[in-house]
Amino acid sequence: MKGFRSPGAAQRFLSVFSGVSPHFRPRRQLMPAHHYRAEMTVRFAIWEQITGVAGLSTTA
């Protein structure tokens, strides 16, 4: 089970991961590098808005 405590924990993680993972894996072979970089910039900005990471302080 690769470090998961139970099959249920693995299932909960995988159910979320399967929805998030494609967001960060565009079909790279189908686009030039500059389009890929621009697309990833947009996708990470969207992710920061969704998760609220953009509003967090980086100082400890």
N, C-alpha and C positions, 0 to 999 in steps of 0.2 A: 504493500500500500504506500510505499515511498514516503514514510514519515507521517502519514495521517493516523490519527488515533482510532478512527473507526471508519467503516465503509460510509456511514452517513456524513461524516465530516468531509471525506473525499468527494462525495456526491454534491454536497453544498458548494464546495469550492469549484468543482468542475462546471456546475450549472452556471455560476457567475462568470467564470473564466471564459467559457465558450461564447458568451455574449460580448465580452470586452476585448478579447484577443484579436478578432478581425479588424477592430478599429485601428490597431497599431501595425497591421500587416497589409498594406495595400499591395496590389499586384505589381511589384517592382519591375518585373521583366517587361511590362507593357508600357512603361513611361521613361522618358529621359531623366537624368539625375536632377536637373533643376526643377522639373515638375514634382519629382518625388520629395525633394527638400521642402518645396512650398506646401505640398499636401500634408507632410508630417508636421510642419509648423502650425497649420490650421487645426489638425487633429489634436495636437497637444494643447492648443489654446482652448479648444472645446472641452477636452478632458479636465483642464484646470478649472473651467467654469462649472462643470458638472460636480466635481468633487470638492470645490471650494478651496483648493490648494492655493489659488492666486491671492487670496486674502490673508493667508497665514504669514506670520513674521518668521524670518529665517534666523533671527538672533536667539541664542539660548540663554 
